[in-house]
Amino acid sequence: MKKILALCLILVAVTLFPGTPAHANGAFNKLGRGFINTLTGWMEVFYTANKKFREHDNDVFHAMASIPEGVVRAFIRTSVGVYETLTFPLPIPENYEVIVEPEFLFTKTNPYENVYTNDEGPYN
């Protein structure tokens, strides 16, 4: 019990005394990014299949063949999420840089996102 308490106190001290406000902001962004990627990493399987499906003119074969790639991507995103969650107070990589792109699975810069403009759309 004393070891757990000591570890908690060290974690709180490292988090509360980061050095600069920018450092603290980077640490908490890293914590949030890690937490979200840990929870949503498994969805990478479906995003990869959907991407291949659309790239190859709605060919189901390509979507099914991309499932192993999606499983690997899901493992990587989830693993990086766990790593970032556990190491959030430490500026590793330098300046809390993003390890996996896109930073989050659900972002505007997500290459899998289906964006329609003007007259383009599913019903036009």
Phi and psi restraints in degrees (value plus and minus 20) as a CYANA .aco file:
   2 LYS   PHI     -86.0   -46.0
   2 LYS   PSI     -55.2   -15.2
   3 LYS   PHI     -86.9   -46.9
   3 LYS   PSI     -61.3   -21.3
   4 ILE   PHI     -84.6   -44.6
   4 ILE   PSI     -63.3   -23.3
   5 LEU   PHI     -82.4   -42.4
   5 LEU   PSI     -62.6   -22.6
   6 ALA   PHI     -84.1   -44.1
   6 ALA   PSI     -61.7   -21.7
   7 LEU   PHI     -83.0   -43.0
   7 LEU   PSI     -62.3   -22.3
   8 CYS   PHI     -83.0   -43.0
   8 CYS   PSI     -61.9   -21.9
   9 LEU   PHI     -84.5   -44.5
   9 LEU   PSI     -59.6   -19.6
  10 ILE   PHI     -84.4   -44.4
  10 ILE   PSI     -64.4   -24.4
  11 LEU   PHI     -80.9   -40.9
  11 LEU   PSI     -63.4   -23.4
  12 VAL   PHI     -84.3   -44.3
  12 VAL   PSI     -62.8   -22.8
  13 ALA   PHI     -82.9   -42.9
  13 ALA   PSI     -63.6   -23.6
  14 VAL   PHI     -84.9   -44.9
  14 VAL   PSI     -57.8   -17.8
  15 THR   PHI     -93.2   -53.2
  15 THR   PSI     -59.8   -19.8
  16 LEU   PHI     -99.6   -59.6
  16 LEU   PSI     -43.4    -3.4
  17 PHE   PHI    -140.4  -100.4
  17 PHE   PSI      43.0    83.0
  18 PRO   PHI     -97.6   -57.6
  18 PRO   PSI     -35.9     4.1
  19 GLY   PHI      95.2   135.2
  19 GLY   PSI     -76.8   -36.8
  20 THR   PHI    -157.3  -117.3
  20 THR   PSI     135.6   175.6
  21 PRO   PHI     -80.6   -40.6
  21 PRO   PSI     -56.5   -16.5
  22 ALA   PHI     -83.0   -43.0
  22 ALA   PSI     -57.3   -17.3
  23 HIS   PHI     -81.9   -41.9
  23 HIS   PSI     -64.0   -24.0
  24 ALA   PHI     -84.4   -44.4
  24 ALA   PSI     -62.4   -22.4
  25 ASN   PHI     -81.2   -41.2
  25 ASN   PSI     -63.7   -23.7
  26 GLY   PHI     -82.8   -42.8
  26 GLY   PSI     -58.9   -18.9
  27 ALA   PHI     -85.1   -45.1
  27 ALA   PSI     -64.3   -24.3
  28 PHE   PHI     -94.4   -54.4
  28 PHE   PSI     -49.4    -9.4
  29 ASN   PHI     -84.0   -44.0
  29 ASN   PSI     -61.3   -21.3
  30 LYS   PHI     -83.8   -43.8
  30 LYS   PSI     -60.9   -20.9
  31 LEU   PHI     -81.7   -41.7
  31 LEU   PSI     -67.3   -27.3
  32 GLY   PHI     -83.4   -43.4
  32 GLY   PSI     -63.3   -23.3
  33 ARG   PHI     -81.4   -41.4
  33 ARG   PSI     -64.3   -24.3
  34 GLY   PHI     -83.8   -43.8
  34 GLY   PSI     -62.3   -22.3
  35 PHE   PHI     -84.3   -44.3
  35 PHE   PSI     -67.1   -27.1
  36 ILE   PHI     -84.4   -44.4
  36 ILE   PSI     -63.5   -23.5
  37 ASN   PHI     -88.0   -48.0
  37 ASN   PSI     -50.1   -10.1
  38 THR   PHI     -86.1   -46.1
  38 THR   PSI     -61.2   -21.2
  39 LEU   PHI     -96.5   -56.5
  39 LEU   PSI     -53.0   -13.0
  40 THR   PHI    -126.5   -86.5
  40 THR   PSI     -17.2    22.8
  41 GLY   PHI     -78.1   -38.1
  41 GLY   PSI     -56.1   -16.1
  42 TRP   PHI     -83.7   -43.7
  42 TRP   PSI     -42.3    -2.3
  43 MET   PHI     -92.0   -52.0
  43 MET   PSI     -32.4     7.6
  44 GLU   PHI     -79.1   -39.1
  44 GLU   PSI     -49.8    -9.8
  45 VAL   PHI     -79.2   -39.2
  45 VAL   PSI     -66.9   -26.9
  46 PHE   PHI     -93.0   -53.0
  46 PHE   PSI     -56.5   -16.5
  47 TYR   PHI     -85.9   -45.9
  47 TYR   PSI     -60.2   -20.2
  48 THR   PHI     -86.0   -46.0
  48 THR   PSI     -63.4   -23.4
  49 ALA   PHI     -83.0   -43.0
  49 ALA   PSI     -62.5   -22.5
  50 ASN   PHI     -83.9   -43.9
  50 ASN   PSI     -60.8   -20.8
  51 LYS   PHI     -81.5   -41.5
  51 LYS   PSI     -68.2   -28.2
  52 LYS   PHI     -85.2   -45.2
  52 LYS   PSI     -57.2   -17.2
  53 PHE   PHI     -79.8   -39.8
  53 PHE   PSI     -65.3   -25.3
  54 ARG   PHI     -95.1   -55.1
  54 ARG   PSI     -54.4   -14.4
  55 GLU   PHI     -86.6   -46.6
  55 GLU   PSI     -48.4    -8.4
  56 HIS   PHI    -132.0   -92.0
  56 HIS   PSI      22.8    62.8
  57 ASP   PHI      32.0    72.0
  57 ASP   PSI      30.9    70.9
  58 ASN   PHI      38.2    78.2
  58 ASN   PSI      19.0    59.0
  59 ASP   PHI    -108.6   -68.6
  59 ASP   PSI      96.1   136.1
  60 VAL   PHI     -84.8   -44.8
  60 VAL   PSI     -52.9   -12.9
  61 PHE   PHI     -77.4   -37.4
  61 PHE   PSI     -65.9   -25.9
  62 HIS   PHI     -87.1   -47.1
  62 HIS   PSI     -55.2   -15.2
  63 ALA   PHI     -84.7   -44.7
  63 ALA   PSI     -63.9   -23.9
  64 MET   PHI     -88.9   -48.9
  64 MET   PSI     -56.6   -16.6
  65 ALA   PHI     -90.3   -50.3
  65 ALA   PSI     -39.3     0.7
  66 SER   PHI    -108.1   -68.1
  66 SER   PSI     -22.1    17.9
  67 ILE   PHI     -81.1   -41.1
  67 ILE   PSI     -63.9   -23.9
  68 PRO   PHI     -79.8   -39.8
  68 PRO   PSI     -58.9   -18.9
  69 GLU   PHI     -82.1   -42.1
  69 GLU   PSI     -61.1   -21.1
  70 GLY   PHI     -84.4   -44.4
  70 GLY   PSI     -56.8   -16.8
  71 VAL   PHI     -84.6   -44.6
  71 VAL   PSI     -62.2   -22.2
  72 VAL   PHI     -84.1   -44.1
  72 VAL   PSI     -64.9   -24.9
  73 ARG   PHI     -82.4   -42.4
  73 ARG   PSI     -59.2   -19.2
  74 ALA   PHI     -84.2   -44.2
  74 ALA   PSI     -62.6   -22.6
  75 PHE   PHI     -81.5   -41.5
  75 PHE   PSI     -64.2   -24.2
  76 ILE   PHI     -84.3   -44.3
  76 ILE   PSI     -68.2   -28.2
  77 ARG   PHI     -83.0   -43.0
  77 ARG   PSI     -62.0   -22.0
  78 THR   PHI     -87.6   -47.6
  78 THR   PSI     -62.1   -22.1
  79 SER   PHI     -83.3   -43.3
  79 SER   PSI     -63.4   -23.4
  80 VAL   PHI     -84.7   -44.7
  80 VAL   PSI     -56.9   -16.9
  81 GLY   PHI     -81.8   -41.8
  81 GLY   PSI     -64.2   -24.2
  82 VAL   PHI     -83.5   -43.5
  82 VAL   PSI     -64.1   -24.1
  83 TYR   PHI     -80.0   -40.0
  83 TYR   PSI     -66.7   -26.7
  84 GLU   PHI     -88.0   -48.0
  84 GLU   PSI     -54.1   -14.1
  85 THR   PHI     -86.3   -46.3
  85 THR   PSI     -62.1   -22.1
  86 LEU   PHI     -95.3   -55.3
  86 LEU   PSI     -48.3    -8.3
  87 THR   PHI    -130.0   -90.0
  87 THR   PSI       2.4    42.4
  88 PHE   PHI     -79.7   -39.7
  88 PHE   PSI     -51.1   -11.1
  89 PRO   PHI     -94.5   -54.5
  89 PRO   PSI     -33.6     6.4
  90 LEU   PHI    -117.1   -77.1
  90 LEU   PSI     112.9   152.9
  91 PRO   PHI     -98.6   -58.6
  91 PRO   PSI      36.6    76.6
  92 ILE   PHI    -140.7  -100.7
  92 ILE   PSI     102.1   142.1
  93 PRO   PHI     -86.6   -46.6
  93 PRO   PSI     150.9   190.9
  94 GLU   PHI     -71.3   -31.3
  94 GLU   PSI     111.6   151.6
  95 ASN   PHI      40.1    80.1
  95 ASN   PSI       8.0    48.0
  96 TYR   PHI      38.5    78.5
  96 TYR   PSI      17.8    57.8
  97 GLU   PHI     -81.2   -41.2
  97 GLU   PSI     135.2   175.2
  98 VAL   PHI     -93.4   -53.4
  98 VAL   PSI     115.7   155.7
  99 ILE   PHI    -112.6   -72.6
  99 ILE   PSI     -61.5   -21.5
 100 VAL   PHI    -132.2   -92.2
 100 VAL   PSI     113.3   153.3
 101 GLU   PHI    -127.4   -87.4
 101 GLU   PSI     119.7   159.7
 102 PRO   PHI     -87.6   -47.6
 102 PRO   PSI     140.6   180.6
 103 GLU   PHI     -76.2   -36.2
 103 GLU   PSI     -63.7   -23.7
 104 PHE   PHI    -145.3  -105.3
 104 PHE   PSI     134.0   174.0
 105 LEU   PHI     -87.4   -47.4
 105 LEU   PSI     -53.8   -13.8
 106 PHE   PHI    -127.3   -87.3
 106 PHE   PSI      62.6   102.6
 107 THR   PHI    -155.8  -115.8
 107 THR   PSI     143.7   183.7
 108 LYS   PHI     -85.3   -45.3
 108 LYS   PSI     -47.3    -7.3
 109 THR   PHI    -107.7   -67.7
 109 THR   PSI     -14.3    25.7
 110 ASN   PHI     -84.6   -44.6
 110 ASN   PSI     101.5   141.5
 111 PRO   PHI     -86.7   -46.7
 111 PRO   PSI     -34.3     5.7
 112 TYR   PHI    -109.9   -69.9
 112 TYR   PSI     -29.6    10.4
 113 GLU   PHI     -90.0   -50.0
 113 GLU   PSI     118.3   158.3
 114 ASN   PHI    -115.3   -75.3
 114 ASN   PSI      88.2   128.2
 115 VAL   PHI    -134.6   -94.6
 115 VAL   PSI     107.1   147.1
 116 TYR   PHI    -127.8   -87.8
 116 TYR   PSI     121.5   161.5
 117 THR   PHI    -147.9  -107.9
 117 THR   PSI     126.7   166.7
 118 ASN   PHI      28.0    68.0
 118 ASN   PSI    -137.5   -97.5
 119 ASP   PHI    -105.5   -65.5
 119 ASP   PSI     -26.6    13.4
 120 GLU   PHI     -97.5   -57.5
 120 GLU   PSI     123.2   163.2
 121 GLY   PHI     149.7   189.7
 121 GLY   PSI     151.5   191.5
 122 PRO   PHI     -90.2   -50.2
 122 PRO   PSI     -39.1     0.9
 123 TYR   PHI    -132.4   -92.4
 123 TYR   PSI     -12.9    27.1
